[in-house]
């Protein structure tokens, strides 16, 4: 591996760290943990869905997802209902408040991504 490859690796690591900080800041701005932020955004994209699918989308263990959904439900962002086709499954949807928060986070992500891309162009 040459010097350029090593530098490219450092650049990627730096970018990943910036993205992680961005996720934490955006989540905190909405009063959410990063995992809650991920769940909310995935439900915004994929709702209605079941817990199993949410776990697949986020990479979160079902036990952890259940706890996160309890928090999001308490905050008034998520609704759980029995699935009409399979009563063993819950159907997850966002409330109007959840849709509003998720939409706001997506818009903030877009603005932050543009700012990040501009800073990368300036560094290059």
C-alpha positions as CSV (number, residue, x, y, z in Angstrom):
1,X,0.0,0.0,0.0
2,X,1.5,3.3,-1.1
3,X,1.4,6.7,0.6
4,X,-1.6,7.8,-1.6
5,X,-3.6,4.8,-0.5
6,X,-2.8,5.5,3.2
7,X,-3.8,9.2,2.8
8,X,-7.0,8.1,1.0
9,X,-7.7,5.8,4.0
10,X,-7.2,8.6,6.4
11,X,-9.5,10.8,4.4
12,X,-12.3,8.2,4.5
13,X,-11.9,7.7,8.2
14,X,-12.1,11.5,8.7
15,X,-15.2,11.6,6.6
16,X,-16.8,8.8,8.6
17,X,-16.1,10.6,11.8
18,X,-17.6,13.8,10.5
19,X,-20.7,11.8,9.5
20,X,-21.0,10.2,12.9
21,X,-20.7,13.6,14.6
22,X,-23.3,15.0,12.3
23,X,-25.7,12.1,13.2
24,X,-25.2,12.8,16.9
25,X,-25.8,16.5,16.5
26,X,-28.9,16.0,14.4
27,X,-30.3,13.4,16.7
28,X,-29.6,15.6,19.8
29,X,-31.3,18.6,18.1
30,X,-34.5,16.5,18.0
31,X,-34.0,15.1,21.5
32,X,-33.2,11.7,20.2
33,X,-30.4,9.1,20.5
34,X,-28.6,8.1,17.3
35,X,-30.5,4.8,17.4
36,X,-33.9,6.5,17.8
37,X,-32.9,8.8,14.9
38,X,-32.1,5.8,12.7
39,X,-35.4,4.1,13.6
40,X,-37.4,7.2,13.0
41,X,-35.8,7.8,9.6
42,X,-36.2,4.2,8.5
43,X,-39.9,4.3,9.5
44,X,-40.3,7.5,7.5
45,X,-38.9,5.7,4.5
46,X,-40.5,2.2,5.0
47,X,-43.6,2.6,7.1
48,X,-45.8,0.8,7.6
49,X,-43.5,-2.1,8.4
50,X,-43.0,-4.7,11.1
51,X,-40.4,-4.8,13.8
52,X,-38.4,-7.5,12.0
53,X,-38.1,-5.3,8.9
54,X,-37.1,-2.3,11.0
55,X,-34.4,-4.4,12.6
56,X,-33.1,-5.4,9.2
57,X,-33.1,-1.8,8.0
58,X,-31.2,-0.5,11.0
59,X,-29.1,-3.5,12.1
60,X,-30.6,-3.2,15.6
61,X,-31.3,-6.3,17.6
62,X,-35.1,-7.0,18.2
63,X,-34.8,-6.5,21.9
64,X,-33.1,-3.2,21.5
65,X,-35.6,-2.2,18.8
66,X,-38.5,-2.9,21.2
67,X,-37.0,-0.6,23.8
68,X,-36.4,2.1,21.2
69,X,-39.9,1.8,19.9
70,X,-41.2,2.2,23.5
71,X,-39.4,5.5,23.8
72,X,-40.5,6.7,20.4
73,X,-44.1,5.7,21.2
74,X,-43.9,7.5,24.5
75,X,-42.7,10.6,22.7
76,X,-45.7,10.4,20.4
77,X,-43.8,9.6,17.2
78,X,-44.7,5.9,16.6
79,X,-47.9,3.9,16.5
80,X,-48.0,0.1,16.9
81,X,-51.0,-1.9,15.8
82,X,-51.7,-5.6,15.3
83,X,-51.1,-6.7,11.8
84,X,-54.4,-7.7,10.2
85,X,-52.7,-10.4,8.1
86,X,-50.6,-11.9,10.9
87,X,-51.5,-11.2,14.5
88,X,-48.1,-12.2,15.7
89,X,-46.6,-9.1,14.0
90,X,-47.0,-5.5,14.9
91,X,-47.4,-2.9,12.1
92,X,-45.4,0.2,12.8
93,X,-46.3,3.6,11.5
94,X,-45.4,7.2,12.3
95,X,-47.8,9.7,13.9
96,X,-48.2,13.1,12.4
97,X,-45.7,14.4,15.0
98,X,-43.3,11.6,14.0
99,X,-43.6,12.4,10.3
100,X,-42.9,16.1,11.1
101,X,-39.8,15.3,13.1
102,X,-38.5,12.8,10.5
103,X,-39.1,15.2,7.7
104,X,-37.3,18.0,9.5
105,X,-34.4,15.6,10.2
106,X,-34.2,14.6,6.5
107,X,-34.1,18.2,5.5
108,X,-31.4,19.0,8.1
109,X,-29.4,16.0,6.8
110,X,-29.6,17.4,3.2
111,X,-28.4,20.8,4.3
112,X,-25.6,19.3,6.5
113,X,-24.5,16.9,3.7
114,X,-24.2,19.9,1.3
115,X,-22.1,21.8,3.9
116,X,-20.0,18.7,4.4
117,X,-19.5,18.2,0.6
118,X,-18.6,21.9,0.2
119,X,-16.0,21.5,3.0
120,X,-14.5,18.5,1.3
121,X,-14.3,20.3,-2.0
122,X,-12.5,23.2,-0.3
123,X,-10.0,20.8,1.3
124,X,-9.3,19.1,-2.0
